[in-house]
């Protein structure tokens, strides 16, 4: 699977985990230079607290376009430190 935005490959992996229709990419599959920390957080009742990253490509920002669970609840342990995308990021095979 590959995640792209604004012409850049943000992540690529043959080992994603699909949860609720979203592909979660392992942390070692993302191109870290395209990501910056975001202060945003949300809470899922069964996964726990999500943290966000803003995607930056060629000077353009896509706020909170990536999210991950640094310390998920036991039910979501398989997505610990995996990244998922939205806000126009294309995820394709």
HTML snippet that shows the backbone in 3Dmol.js (N, CA, C, O; Angstrom):
<script src="https://3Dmol.org/build/3Dmol-min.js"></script>
<div id="view" style="width:600px;height:400px;position:relative"></div>
<script>
const pdb = `
ATOM      1  N   UNK A   1       0.844  -1.180   0.000  1.00  0.00           N
ATOM      2  CA  UNK A   1       0.000   0.000   0.000  1.00  0.00           C
ATOM      3  C   UNK A   1       0.888   1.243   0.000  1.00  0.00           C
ATOM      4  O   UNK A   1       2.024   1.221   0.475  1.00  0.00           O
ATOM      5  N   UNK A   2       0.340   2.320  -0.544  1.00  0.00           N
ATOM      6  CA  UNK A   2       1.080   3.569  -0.631  1.00  0.00           C
ATOM      7  C   UNK A   2       0.158   4.726  -0.250  1.00  0.00           C
ATOM      8  O   UNK A   2      -1.006   4.758  -0.649  1.00  0.00           O
ATOM      9  N   UNK A   3       0.688   5.679   0.527  1.00  0.00           N
ATOM     10  CA  UNK A   3      -0.041   6.904   0.877  1.00  0.00           C
ATOM     11  C   UNK A   3       0.663   8.070   0.209  1.00  0.00           C
ATOM     12  O   UNK A   3       1.860   8.273   0.410  1.00  0.00           O
ATOM     13  N   UNK A   4      -0.083   8.847  -0.595  1.00  0.00           N
ATOM     14  CA  UNK A   4       0.509   9.974  -1.306  1.00  0.00           C
ATOM     15  C   UNK A   4      -0.320  11.238  -1.114  1.00  0.00           C
ATOM     16  O   UNK A   4      -1.535  11.195  -0.919  1.00  0.00           O
ATOM     17  N   UNK A   5       0.381  12.356  -1.177  1.00  0.00           N
ATOM     18  CA  UNK A   5      -0.282  13.662  -1.129  1.00  0.00           C
ATOM     19  C   UNK A   5       0.617  14.688  -1.790  1.00  0.00           C
ATOM     20  O   UNK A   5       1.823  14.722  -1.546  1.00  0.00           O
ATOM     21  N   UNK A   6       0.021  15.528  -2.631  1.00  0.00           N
ATOM     22  CA  UNK A   6       0.744  16.629  -3.265  1.00  0.00           C
ATOM     23  C   UNK A   6       1.972  16.117  -4.037  1.00  0.00           C
ATOM     24  O   UNK A   6       3.007  16.782  -4.092  1.00  0.00           O
ATOM     25  N   UNK A   7       1.835  14.920  -4.633  1.00  0.00           N
ATOM     26  CA  UNK A   7       2.896  14.360  -5.445  1.00  0.00           C
ATOM     27  C   UNK A   7       3.990  13.623  -4.691  1.00  0.00           C
ATOM     28  O   UNK A   7       4.935  13.130  -5.308  1.00  0.00           O
ATOM     29  N   UNK A   8       3.884  13.540  -3.382  1.00  0.00           N
ATOM     30  CA  UNK A   8       4.916  12.884  -2.576  1.00  0.00           C
ATOM     31  C   UNK A   8       4.400  11.583  -1.971  1.00  0.00           C
ATOM     32  O   UNK A   8       3.230  11.486  -1.600  1.00  0.00           O
ATOM     33  N   UNK A   9       5.268  10.593  -1.874  1.00  0.00           N
ATOM     34  CA  UNK A   9       4.935   9.345  -1.189  1.00  0.00           C
ATOM     35  C   UNK A   9       5.230   9.529   0.287  1.00  0.00           C
ATOM     36  O   UNK A   9       6.382   9.684   0.693  1.00  0.00           O
ATOM     37  N   UNK A  10       4.159   9.511   1.093  1.00  0.00           N
ATOM     38  CA  UNK A  10       4.279   9.710   2.536  1.00  0.00           C
ATOM     39  C   UNK A  10       4.630   8.430   3.265  1.00  0.00           C
ATOM     40  O   UNK A  10       5.355   8.446   4.259  1.00  0.00           O
ATOM     41  N   UNK A  11       4.101   7.306   2.756  1.00  0.00           N
ATOM     42  CA  UNK A  11       4.337   5.999   3.379  1.00  0.00           C
ATOM     43  C   UNK A  11       4.123   4.926   2.334  1.00  0.00           C
ATOM     44  O   UNK A  11       3.328   5.084   1.408  1.00  0.00           O
ATOM     45  N   UNK A  12       4.855   3.818   2.500  1.00  0.00           N
ATOM     46  CA  UNK A  12       4.679   2.692   1.596  1.00  0.00           C
ATOM     47  C   UNK A  12       5.030   1.415   2.355  1.00  0.00           C
ATOM     48  O   UNK A  12       6.092   1.316   2.969  1.00  0.00           O
ATOM     49  N   UNK A  13       4.110   0.427   2.302  1.00  0.00           N
ATOM     50  CA  UNK A  13       4.331  -0.806   3.044  1.00  0.00           C
ATOM     51  C   UNK A  13       3.469  -1.938   2.498  1.00  0.00           C
ATOM     52  O   UNK A  13       2.352  -1.722   2.028  1.00  0.00           O
ATOM     53  N   UNK A  14       4.014  -3.148   2.573  1.00  0.00           N
ATOM     54  CA  UNK A  14       3.246  -4.350   2.256  1.00  0.00           C
ATOM     55  C   UNK A  14       2.643  -4.945   3.522  1.00  0.00           C
ATOM     56  O   UNK A  14       2.039  -6.017   3.483  1.00  0.00           O
ATOM     57  N   UNK A  15       2.808  -4.251   4.638  1.00  0.00           N
ATOM     58  CA  UNK A  15       2.413  -4.790   5.942  1.00  0.00           C
ATOM     59  C   UNK A  15       1.534  -3.807   6.713  1.00  0.00           C
ATOM     60  O   UNK A  15       1.805  -3.509   7.876  1.00  0.00           O
ATOM     61  N   UNK A  16       0.472  -3.298   6.061  1.00  0.00           N
ATOM     62  CA  UNK A  16      -0.443  -2.410   6.768  1.00  0.00           C
ATOM     63  C   UNK A  16      -1.450  -3.227   7.567  1.00  0.00           C
ATOM     64  O   UNK A  16      -1.664  -4.409   7.299  1.00  0.00           O
ATOM     65  N   UNK A  17      -2.060  -2.581   8.546  1.00  0.00           N
ATOM     66  CA  UNK A  17      -3.117  -3.198   9.353  1.00  0.00           C
ATOM     67  C   UNK A  17      -4.395  -2.419   9.053  1.00  0.00           C
ATOM     68  O   UNK A  17      -4.417  -1.195   9.187  1.00  0.00           O
ATOM     69  N   UNK A  18      -5.463  -3.118   8.648  1.00  0.00           N
ATOM     70  CA  UNK A  18      -6.718  -2.446   8.310  1.00  0.00           C
ATOM     71  C   UNK A  18      -7.653  -2.492   9.515  1.00  0.00           C
ATOM     72  O   UNK A  18      -7.994  -3.564  10.016  1.00  0.00           O
ATOM     73  N   UNK A  19      -8.058  -1.314   9.969  1.00  0.00           N
ATOM     74  CA  UNK A  19      -9.005  -1.178  11.072  1.00  0.00           C
ATOM     75  C   UNK A  19     -10.047  -0.147  10.650  1.00  0.00           C
ATOM     76  O   UNK A  19      -9.707   0.974  10.273  1.00  0.00           O
ATOM     77  N   UNK A  20     -11.309  -0.535  10.715  1.00  0.00           N
ATOM     78  CA  UNK A  20     -12.421   0.338  10.357  1.00  0.00           C
ATOM     79  C   UNK A  20     -12.224   0.967   8.974  1.00  0.00           C
ATOM     80  O   UNK A  20     -12.552   2.135   8.763  1.00  0.00           O
ATOM     81  N   UNK A  21     -11.691   0.188   8.041  1.00  0.00           N
ATOM     82  CA  UNK A  21     -11.517   0.653   6.669  1.00  0.00           C
ATOM     83  C   UNK A  21     -10.283   1.501   6.425  1.00  0.00           C
ATOM     84  O   UNK A  21     -10.042   1.911   5.290  1.00  0.00           O
ATOM     85  N   UNK A  22      -9.504   1.774   7.443  1.00  0.00           N
ATOM     86  CA  UNK A  22      -8.290   2.575   7.296  1.00  0.00           C
ATOM     87  C   UNK A  22      -7.059   1.679   7.326  1.00  0.00           C
ATOM     88  O   UNK A  22      -6.952   0.772   8.151  1.00  0.00           O
ATOM     89  N   UNK A  23      -6.132   1.950   6.408  1.00  0.00           N
ATOM     90  CA  UNK A  23      -4.853   1.243   6.411  1.00  0.00           C
ATOM     91  C   UNK A  23      -3.910   1.970   7.363  1.00  0.00           C
ATOM     92  O   UNK A  23      -3.662   3.167   7.213  1.00  0.00           O
ATOM     93  N   UNK A  24      -3.394   1.246   8.334  1.00  0.00           N
ATOM     94  CA  UNK A  24      -2.419   1.786   9.281  1.00  0.00           C
ATOM     95  C   UNK A  24      -1.031   1.296   8.857  1.00  0.00           C
ATOM     96  O   UNK A  24      -0.773   0.094   8.794  1.00  0.00           O
ATOM     97  N   UNK A  25      -0.145   2.253   8.571  1.00  0.00           N
ATOM     98  CA  UNK A  25       1.201   1.964   8.097  1.00  0.00           C
ATOM     99  C   UNK A  25       2.168   1.911   9.272  1.00  0.00           C
ATOM    100  O   UNK A  25       2.081   2.741  10.176  1.00  0.00           O
ATOM    101  N   UNK A  26       3.093   0.944   9.276  1.00  0.00           N
ATOM    102  CA  UNK A  26       4.086   0.891  10.354  1.00  0.00           C
ATOM    103  C   UNK A  26       4.937   2.164  10.372  1.00  0.00           C
ATOM    104  O   UNK A  26       5.185   2.767   9.327  1.00  0.00           O
ATOM    105  N   UNK A  27       5.374   2.562  11.550  1.00  0.00           N
ATOM    106  CA  UNK A  27       6.151   3.792  11.708  1.00  0.00           C
ATOM    107  C   UNK A  27       7.395   3.805  10.829  1.00  0.00           C
ATOM    108  O   UNK A  27       7.786   4.862  10.333  1.00  0.00           O
ATOM    109  N   UNK A  28       8.020   2.653  10.628  1.00  0.00           N
ATOM    110  CA  UNK A  28       9.250   2.627   9.834  1.00  0.00           C
ATOM    111  C   UNK A  28       8.986   2.721   8.328  1.00  0.00           C
ATOM    112  O   UNK A  28       9.930   2.717   7.537  1.00  0.00           O
ATOM    113  N   UNK A  29       7.714   2.806   7.924  1.00  0.00           N
ATOM    114  CA  UNK A  29       7.391   2.910   6.505  1.00  0.00           C
ATOM    115  C   UNK A  29       7.065   4.341   6.073  1.00  0.00           C
ATOM    116  O   UNK A  29       6.861   4.592   4.885  1.00  0.00           O
ATOM    117  N   UNK A  30       7.014   5.278   7.018  1.00  0.00           N
ATOM    118  CA  UNK A  30       6.698   6.656   6.661  1.00  0.00           C
ATOM    119  C   UNK A  30       7.985   7.427   6.353  1.00  0.00           C
ATOM    120  O   UNK A  30       9.060   7.105   6.858  1.00  0.00           O
ATOM    121  N   UNK A  31       7.846   8.442   5.519  1.00  0.00           N
ATOM    122  CA  UNK A  31       8.962   9.343   5.222  1.00  0.00           C
ATOM    123  C   UNK A  31       8.873  10.488   6.226  1.00  0.00           C
ATOM    124  O   UNK A  31       8.127  11.446   6.023  1.00  0.00           O
ATOM    125  N   UNK A  32       9.632  10.382   7.301  1.00  0.00           N
ATOM    126  CA  UNK A  32       9.505  11.279   8.458  1.00  0.00           C
ATOM    127  C   UNK A  32       9.671  12.756   8.103  1.00  0.00           C
ATOM    128  O   UNK A  32       9.100  13.618   8.772  1.00  0.00           O
ATOM    129  N   UNK A  33      10.439  13.057   7.066  1.00  0.00           N
ATOM    130  CA  UNK A  33      10.684  14.465   6.718  1.00  0.00           C
ATOM    131  C   UNK A  33       9.415  15.192   6.276  1.00  0.00           C
ATOM    132  O   UNK A  33       9.397  16.422   6.248  1.00  0.00           O
ATOM    133  N   UNK A  34       8.361  14.464   5.932  1.00  0.00           N
ATOM    134  CA  UNK A  34       7.093  15.082   5.519  1.00  0.00           C
ATOM    135  C   UNK A  34       6.137  15.331   6.683  1.00  0.00           C
ATOM    136  O   UNK A  34       5.033  15.833   6.469  1.00  0.00           O
ATOM    137  N   UNK A  35       6.528  14.998   7.891  1.00  0.00           N
ATOM    138  CA  UNK A  35       5.618  15.071   9.025  1.00  0.00           C
ATOM    139  C   UNK A  35       6.124  16.025  10.103  1.00  0.00           C
ATOM    140  O   UNK A  35       7.318  16.077  10.396  1.00  0.00           O
ATOM    141  N   UNK A  36       5.198  16.771  10.680  1.00  0.00           N
ATOM    142  CA  UNK A  36       5.550  17.561  11.855  1.00  0.00           C
ATOM    143  C   UNK A  36       4.470  17.363  12.915  1.00  0.00           C
ATOM    144  O   UNK A  36       3.304  17.120  12.602  1.00  0.00           O
ATOM    145  N   UNK A  37       4.883  17.472  14.167  1.00  0.00           N
ATOM    146  CA  UNK A  37       3.960  17.225  15.272  1.00  0.00           C
ATOM    147  C   UNK A  37       2.809  18.217  15.261  1.00  0.00           C
ATOM    148  O   UNK A  37       2.961  19.372  14.864  1.00  0.00           O
ATOM    149  N   UNK A  38       1.673  17.745  15.700  1.00  0.00           N
ATOM    150  CA  UNK A  38       0.478  18.562  15.867  1.00  0.00           C
ATOM    151  C   UNK A  38       0.043  18.465  17.320  1.00  0.00           C
ATOM    152  O   UNK A  38       0.223  17.422  17.949  1.00  0.00           O
ATOM    153  N   UNK A  39      -0.524  19.531  17.861  1.00  0.00           N
ATOM    154  CA  UNK A  39      -1.020  19.462  19.238  1.00  0.00           C
ATOM    155  C   UNK A  39      -2.373  18.747  19.355  1.00  0.00           C
ATOM    156  O   UNK A  39      -2.870  18.555  20.465  1.00  0.00           O
ATOM    157  N   UNK A  40      -2.964  18.358  18.242  1.00  0.00           N
ATOM    158  CA  UNK A  40      -4.305  17.765  18.243  1.00  0.00           C
ATOM    159  C   UNK A  40      -4.320  16.347  18.806  1.00  0.00           C
ATOM    160  O   UNK A  40      -3.387  15.566  18.621  1.00  0.00           O
ATOM    161  N   UNK A  41      -5.409  16.050  19.497  1.00  0.00           N
ATOM    162  CA  UNK A  41      -5.662  14.708  20.019  1.00  0.00           C
ATOM    163  C   UNK A  41      -7.162  14.455  19.964  1.00  0.00           C
ATOM    164  O   UNK A  41      -7.962  15.377  20.120  1.00  0.00           O
ATOM    165  N   UNK A  42      -7.533  13.208  19.743  1.00  0.00           N
ATOM    166  CA  UNK A  42      -8.930  12.784  19.860  1.00  0.00           C
ATOM    167  C   UNK A  42      -8.935  11.473  20.630  1.00  0.00           C
ATOM    168  O   UNK A  42      -7.899  10.828  20.795  1.00  0.00           O
ATOM    169  N   UNK A  43     -10.115  11.091  21.097  1.00  0.00           N
ATOM    170  CA  UNK A  43     -10.220   9.850  21.859  1.00  0.00           C
ATOM    171  C   UNK A  43     -11.252   8.933  21.220  1.00  0.00           C
ATOM    172  O   UNK A  43     -12.367   9.351  20.907  1.00  0.00           O
ATOM    173  N   UNK A  44     -10.869   7.693  21.033  1.00  0.00           N
ATOM    174  CA  UNK A  44     -11.763   6.645  20.545  1.00  0.00           C
ATOM    175  C   UNK A  44     -12.085   5.750  21.738  1.00  0.00           C
ATOM    176  O   UNK A  44     -11.186   5.388  22.497  1.00  0.00           O
ATOM    177  N   UNK A  45     -13.359   5.387  21.912  1.00  0.00           N
ATOM    178  CA  UNK A  45     -13.729   4.576  23.067  1.00  0.00           C
ATOM    179  C   UNK A  45     -12.996   3.238  23.166  1.00  0.00           C
ATOM    180  O   UNK A  45     -12.733   2.762  24.271  1.00  0.00           O
ATOM    181  N   UNK A  46     -12.664   2.627  22.033  1.00  0.00           N
ATOM    182  CA  UNK A  46     -12.023   1.308  22.121  1.00  0.00           C
ATOM    183  C   UNK A  46     -10.549   1.304  21.714  1.00  0.00           C
ATOM    184  O   UNK A  46      -9.827   0.359  22.028  1.00  0.00           O
ATOM    185  N   UNK A  47     -10.091   2.360  21.012  1.00  0.00           N
ATOM    186  CA  UNK A  47      -8.678   2.406  20.613  1.00  0.00           C
ATOM    187  C   UNK A  47      -7.832   3.256  21.563  1.00  0.00           C
ATOM    188  O   UNK A  47      -6.643   2.991  21.742  1.00  0.00           O
ATOM    189  N   UNK A  48      -8.436   4.267  22.165  1.00  0.00           N
ATOM    190  CA  UNK A  48      -7.695   5.136  23.078  1.00  0.00           C
ATOM    191  C   UNK A  48      -7.472   6.510  22.479  1.00  0.00           C
ATOM    192  O   UNK A  48      -8.239   6.963  21.630  1.00  0.00           O
ATOM    193  N   UNK A  49      -6.402   7.178  22.934  1.00  0.00           N
ATOM    194  CA  UNK A  49      -6.133   8.545  22.488  1.00  0.00           C
ATOM    195  C   UNK A  49      -5.250   8.555  21.239  1.00  0.00           C
ATOM    196  O   UNK A  49      -4.176   7.954  21.206  1.00  0.00           O
ATOM    197  N   UNK A  50      -5.738   9.255  20.215  1.00  0.00           N
ATOM    198  CA  UNK A  50      -4.982   9.410  18.975  1.00  0.00           C
ATOM    199  C   UNK A  50      -4.201  10.714  19.009  1.00  0.00           C
ATOM    200  O   UNK A  50      -4.678  11.730  19.515  1.00  0.00           O
ATOM    201  N   UNK A  51      -3.002  10.668  18.464  1.00  0.00           N
ATOM    202  CA  UNK A  51      -2.191  11.858  18.245  1.00  0.00           C
ATOM    203  C   UNK A  51      -2.133  12.102  16.740  1.00  0.00           C
ATOM    204  O   UNK A  51      -2.365  11.191  15.945  1.00  0.00           O
ATOM    205  N   UNK A  52      -1.822  13.339  16.357  1.00  0.00           N
ATOM    206  CA  UNK A  52      -1.844  13.717  14.941  1.00  0.00           C
ATOM    207  C   UNK A  52      -0.525  14.297  14.482  1.00  0.00           C
ATOM    208  O   UNK A  52       0.268  14.800  15.277  1.00  0.00           O
ATOM    209  N   UNK A  53      -0.310  14.216  13.180  1.00  0.00           N
ATOM    210  CA  UNK A  53       0.826  14.853  12.517  1.00  0.00           C
ATOM    211  C   UNK A  53       0.286  15.680  11.354  1.00  0.00           C
ATOM    212  O   UNK A  53      -0.660  15.275  10.677  1.00  0.00           O
ATOM    213  N   UNK A  54       0.890  16.831  11.133  1.00  0.00           N
ATOM    214  CA  UNK A  54       0.593  17.639   9.961  1.00  0.00           C
ATOM    215  C   UNK A  54       1.568  17.225   8.865  1.00  0.00           C
ATOM    216  O   UNK A  54       2.762  17.059   9.110  1.00  0.00           O
ATOM    217  N   UNK A  55       1.045  17.063   7.661  1.00  0.00           N
ATOM    218  CA  UNK A  55       1.866  16.678   6.519  1.00  0.00           C
ATOM    219  C   UNK A  55       2.315  17.952   5.810  1.00  0.00           C
ATOM    220  O   UNK A  55       1.509  18.846   5.553  1.00  0.00           O
ATOM    221  N   UNK A  56       3.609  18.027   5.495  1.00  0.00           N
ATOM    222  CA  UNK A  56       4.172  19.189   4.810  1.00  0.00           C
ATOM    223  C   UNK A  56       4.931  18.702   3.580  1.00  0.00           C
ATOM    224  O   UNK A  56       5.905  17.958   3.692  1.00  0.00           O
ATOM    225  N   UNK A  57       4.467  19.135   2.393  1.00  0.00           N
ATOM    226  CA  UNK A  57       5.110  18.768   1.127  1.00  0.00           C
ATOM    227  C   UNK A  57       5.255  20.029   0.280  1.00  0.00           C
ATOM    228  O   UNK A  57       4.279  20.737   0.032  1.00  0.00           O
ATOM    229  N   UNK A  58       6.477  20.301  -0.158  1.00  0.00           N
ATOM    230  CA  UNK A  58       6.753  21.475  -1.003  1.00  0.00           C
ATOM    231  C   UNK A  58       6.192  22.759  -0.404  1.00  0.00           C
ATOM    232  O   UNK A  58       5.665  23.606  -1.125  1.00  0.00           O
ATOM    233  N   UNK A  59       6.304  22.902   0.910  1.00  0.00           N
ATOM    234  CA  UNK A  59       5.856  24.113   1.588  1.00  0.00           C
ATOM    235  C   UNK A  59       4.365  24.181   1.859  1.00  0.00           C
ATOM    236  O   UNK A  59       3.904  25.114   2.517  1.00  0.00           O
ATOM    237  N   UNK A  60       3.598  23.216   1.368  1.00  0.00           N
ATOM    238  CA  UNK A  60       2.155  23.188   1.625  1.00  0.00           C
ATOM    239  C   UNK A  60       1.861  22.267   2.789  1.00  0.00           C
ATOM    240  O   UNK A  60       2.417  21.173   2.888  1.00  0.00           O
ATOM    241  N   UNK A  61       0.971  22.724   3.681  1.00  0.00           N
ATOM    242  CA  UNK A  61       0.620  21.939   4.866  1.00  0.00           C
ATOM    243  C   UNK A  61      -0.770  21.344   4.755  1.00  0.00           C
ATOM    244  O   UNK A  61      -1.695  21.976   4.244  1.00  0.00           O
ATOM    245  N   UNK A  62      -0.905  20.121   5.242  1.00  0.00           N
ATOM    246  CA  UNK A  62      -2.186  19.442   5.351  1.00  0.00           C
ATOM    247  C   UNK A  62      -2.334  19.099   6.839  1.00  0.00           C
ATOM    248  O   UNK A  62      -1.849  18.071   7.310  1.00  0.00           O
ATOM    249  N   UNK A  63      -3.013  19.985   7.554  1.00  0.00           N
ATOM    250  CA  UNK A  63      -3.101  19.884   9.010  1.00  0.00           C
ATOM    251  C   UNK A  63      -3.776  18.591   9.459  1.00  0.00           C
ATOM    252  O   UNK A  63      -4.835  18.216   8.956  1.00  0.00           O
ATOM    253  N   UNK A  64      -3.140  17.922  10.415  1.00  0.00           N
ATOM    254  CA  UNK A  64      -3.699  16.719  11.046  1.00  0.00           C
ATOM    255  C   UNK A  64      -4.089  15.629  10.048  1.00  0.00           C
ATOM    256  O   UNK A  64      -5.055  14.899  10.270  1.00  0.00           O
ATOM    257  N   UNK A  65      -3.345  15.521   8.958  1.00  0.00           N
ATOM    258  CA  UNK A  65      -3.677  14.556   7.906  1.00  0.00           C
ATOM    259  C   UNK A  65      -3.291  13.123   8.261  1.00  0.00           C
ATOM    260  O   UNK A  65      -3.741  12.175   7.618  1.00  0.00           O
ATOM    261  N   UNK A  66      -2.455  12.971   9.287  1.00  0.00           N
ATOM    262  CA  UNK A  66      -2.056  11.627   9.727  1.00  0.00           C
ATOM    263  C   UNK A  66      -2.353  11.486  11.209  1.00  0.00           C
ATOM    264  O   UNK A  66      -2.202  12.436  11.977  1.00  0.00           O
ATOM    265  N   UNK A  67      -2.778  10.290  11.606  1.00  0.00           N
ATOM    266  CA  UNK A  67      -2.984  10.053  13.029  1.00  0.00           C
ATOM    267  C   UNK A  67      -2.417   8.705  13.428  1.00  0.00           C
ATOM    268  O   UNK A  67      -2.226   7.816  12.598  1.00  0.00           O
ATOM    269  N   UNK A  68      -2.154   8.576  14.714  1.00  0.00           N
ATOM    270  CA  UNK A  68      -1.576   7.332  15.240  1.00  0.00           C
ATOM    271  C   UNK A  68      -1.926   7.210  16.713  1.00  0.00           C
ATOM    272  O   UNK A  68      -2.332   8.181  17.353  1.00  0.00           O
ATOM    273  N   UNK A  69      -1.765   6.014  17.238  1.00  0.00           N
ATOM    274  CA  UNK A  69      -2.054   5.714  18.643  1.00  0.00           C
ATOM    275  C   UNK A  69      -0.752   5.292  19.326  1.00  0.00           C
ATOM    276  O   UNK A  69      -0.353   4.131  19.226  1.00  0.00           O
ATOM    277  N   UNK A  70      -0.079   6.230  20.025  1.00  0.00           N
ATOM    278  CA  UNK A  70       1.194   5.873  20.662  1.00  0.00           C
ATOM    279  C   UNK A  70       1.026   4.881  21.812  1.00  0.00           C
ATOM    280  O   UNK A  70       1.952   4.130  22.122  1.00  0.00           O
ATOM    281  N   UNK A  71      -0.148   4.871  22.447  1.00  0.00           N
ATOM    282  CA  UNK A  71      -0.393   3.971  23.578  1.00  0.00           C
ATOM    283  C   UNK A  71      -1.842   3.491  23.527  1.00  0.00           C
ATOM    284  O   UNK A  71      -2.647   3.861  24.381  1.00  0.00           O
ATOM    285  N   UNK A  72      -2.181   2.662  22.520  1.00  0.00           N
ATOM    286  CA  UNK A  72      -3.579   2.249  22.363  1.00  0.00           C
ATOM    287  C   UNK A  72      -4.039   1.311  23.472  1.00  0.00           C
ATOM    288  O   UNK A  72      -3.240   0.700  24.182  1.00  0.00           O
ATOM    289  N   UNK A  73      -5.351   1.224  23.589  1.00  0.00           N
ATOM    290  CA  UNK A  73      -5.933   0.240  24.503  1.00  0.00           C
ATOM    291  C   UNK A  73      -5.620  -1.161  23.970  1.00  0.00           C
ATOM    292  O   UNK A  73      -5.270  -1.326  22.802  1.00  0.00           O
ATOM    293  N   UNK A  74      -5.751  -2.164  24.841  1.00  0.00           N
ATOM    294  CA  UNK A  74      -5.408  -3.543  24.473  1.00  0.00           C
ATOM    295  C   UNK A  74      -6.121  -4.022  23.208  1.00  0.00           C
ATOM    296  O   UNK A  74      -5.544  -4.759  22.409  1.00  0.00           O
ATOM    297  N   UNK A  75      -7.370  -3.605  23.028  1.00  0.00           N
ATOM    298  CA  UNK A  75      -8.150  -4.052  21.871  1.00  0.00           C
ATOM    299  C   UNK A  75      -7.551  -3.580  20.546  1.00  0.00           C
ATOM    300  O   UNK A  75      -7.824  -4.162  19.496  1.00  0.00           O
ATOM    301  N   UNK A  76      -6.738  -2.530  20.598  1.00  0.00           N
ATOM    302  CA  UNK A  76      -6.142  -1.973  19.382  1.00  0.00           C
ATOM    303  C   UNK A  76      -4.619  -2.072  19.385  1.00  0.00           C
ATOM    304  O   UNK A  76      -3.947  -1.312  18.689  1.00  0.00           O
ATOM    305  N   UNK A  77      -4.081  -2.989  20.153  1.00  0.00           N
ATOM    306  CA  UNK A  77      -2.622  -3.107  20.301  1.00  0.00           C
ATOM    307  C   UNK A  77      -1.902  -3.267  18.963  1.00  0.00           C
ATOM    308  O   UNK A  77      -0.756  -2.837  18.828  1.00  0.00           O
ATOM    309  N   UNK A  78      -2.555  -3.878  17.976  1.00  0.00           N
ATOM    310  CA  UNK A  78      -1.901  -4.130  16.695  1.00  0.00           C
ATOM    311  C   UNK A  78      -1.593  -2.854  15.912  1.00  0.00           C
ATOM    312  O   UNK A  78      -0.799  -2.899  14.972  1.00  0.00           O
ATOM    313  N   UNK A  79      -2.200  -1.711  16.273  1.00  0.00           N
ATOM    314  CA  UNK A  79      -1.926  -0.465  15.546  1.00  0.00           C
ATOM    315  C   UNK A  79      -1.029   0.493  16.332  1.00  0.00           C
ATOM    316  O   UNK A  79      -0.901   1.663  15.968  1.00  0.00           O
ATOM    317  N   UNK A  80      -0.416   0.008  17.393  1.00  0.00           N
ATOM    318  CA  UNK A  80       0.515   0.860  18.141  1.00  0.00           C
ATOM    319  C   UNK A  80       1.599   1.370  17.193  1.00  0.00           C
ATOM    320  O   UNK A  80       2.223   0.597  16.466  1.00  0.00           O
ATOM    321  N   UNK A  81       1.810   2.695  17.217  1.00  0.00           N
ATOM    322  CA  UNK A  81       2.828   3.342  16.387  1.00  0.00           C
ATOM    323  C   UNK A  81       2.670   3.083  14.891  1.00  0.00           C
ATOM    324  O   UNK A  81       3.655   3.061  14.152  1.00  0.00           O
ATOM    325  N   UNK A  82       1.433   2.888  14.448  1.00  0.00           N
ATOM    326  CA  UNK A  82       1.107   2.807  13.029  1.00  0.00           C
ATOM    327  C   UNK A  82       0.358   4.084  12.656  1.00  0.00           C
ATOM    328  O   UNK A  82      -0.360   4.647  13.482  1.00  0.00           O
ATOM    329  N   UNK A  83       0.523   4.538  11.423  1.00  0.00           N
ATOM    330  CA  UNK A  83      -0.067   5.790  10.960  1.00  0.00           C
ATOM    331  C   UNK A  83      -1.159   5.545   9.937  1.00  0.00           C
ATOM    332  O   UNK A  83      -1.014   4.711   9.042  1.00  0.00           O
ATOM    333  N   UNK A  84      -2.263   6.285  10.079  1.00  0.00           N
ATOM    334  CA  UNK A  84      -3.349   6.261   9.107  1.00  0.00           C
ATOM    335  C   UNK A  84      -3.535   7.687   8.584  1.00  0.00           C
ATOM    336  O   UNK A  84      -3.048   8.647   9.181  1.00  0.00           O
ATOM    337  N   UNK A  85      -4.247   7.811   7.462  1.00  0.00           N
ATOM    338  CA  UNK A  85      -4.334   9.101   6.775  1.00  0.00           C
ATOM    339  C   UNK A  85      -5.758   9.449   6.368  1.00  0.00           C
ATOM    340  O   UNK A  85      -6.613   8.577   6.213  1.00  0.00           O
ATOM    341  N   UNK A  86      -5.991  10.755   6.200  1.00  0.00           N
ATOM    342  CA  UNK A  86      -7.244  11.288   5.673  1.00  0.00           C
ATOM    343  C   UNK A  86      -6.966  12.689   5.147  1.00  0.00           C
ATOM    344  O   UNK A  86      -5.816  13.012   4.851  1.00  0.00           O
ATOM    345  N   UNK A  87      -7.994  13.534   5.022  1.00  0.00           N
ATOM    346  CA  UNK A  87      -7.837  14.922   4.528  1.00  0.00           C
ATOM    347  C   UNK A  87      -7.173  14.979   3.160  1.00  0.00           C
ATOM    348  O   UNK A  87      -6.288  15.803   2.933  1.00  0.00           O
ATOM    349  N   UNK A  88      -7.598  14.103   2.243  1.00  0.00           N
ATOM    350  CA  UNK A  88      -7.106  14.172   0.873  1.00  0.00           C
ATOM    351  C   UNK A  88      -5.872  13.354   0.588  1.00  0.00           C
ATOM    352  O   UNK A  88      -5.416  13.317  -0.555  1.00  0.00           O
ATOM    353  N   UNK A  89      -5.312  12.693   1.590  1.00  0.00           N
ATOM    354  CA  UNK A  89      -4.186  11.796   1.341  1.00  0.00           C
ATOM    355  C   UNK A  89      -4.746  10.551   0.660  1.00  0.00           C
ATOM    356  O   UNK A  89      -5.684   9.927   1.157  1.00  0.00           O
ATOM    357  N   UNK A  90      -4.163  10.200  -0.478  1.00  0.00           N
ATOM    358  CA  UNK A  90      -4.638   9.034  -1.224  1.00  0.00           C
ATOM    359  C   UNK A  90      -3.913   7.786  -0.767  1.00  0.00           C
ATOM    360  O   UNK A  90      -2.683   7.737  -0.761  1.00  0.00           O
ATOM    361  N   UNK A  91      -4.678   6.779  -0.384  1.00  0.00           N
ATOM    362  CA  UNK A  91      -4.112   5.487   0.005  1.00  0.00           C
ATOM    363  C   UNK A  91      -4.555   4.482  -1.054  1.00  0.00           C
ATOM    364  O   UNK A  91      -5.749   4.273  -1.269  1.00  0.00           O
ATOM    365  N   UNK A  92      -3.573   3.861  -1.714  1.00  0.00           N
ATOM    366  CA  UNK A  92      -3.894   2.953  -2.818  1.00  0.00           C
ATOM    367  C   UNK A  92      -2.906   1.793  -2.846  1.00  0.00           C
ATOM    368  O   UNK A  92      -1.830   1.840  -2.250  1.00  0.00           O
ATOM    369  N   UNK A  93      -3.316   0.758  -3.559  1.00  0.00           N
ATOM    370  CA  UNK A  93      -2.469  -0.436  -3.693  1.00  0.00           C
ATOM    371  C   UNK A  93      -1.428  -0.227  -4.777  1.00  0.00           C
ATOM    372  O   UNK A  93      -0.622  -1.120  -5.040  1.00  0.00           O
TER     373      UNK A  93
END
`;
const viewer = $3Dmol.createViewer("view");
viewer.addModel(pdb, "pdb");
viewer.setStyle({}, {cartoon: {color: "spectrum"}});
viewer.zoomTo();
viewer.render();
</script>
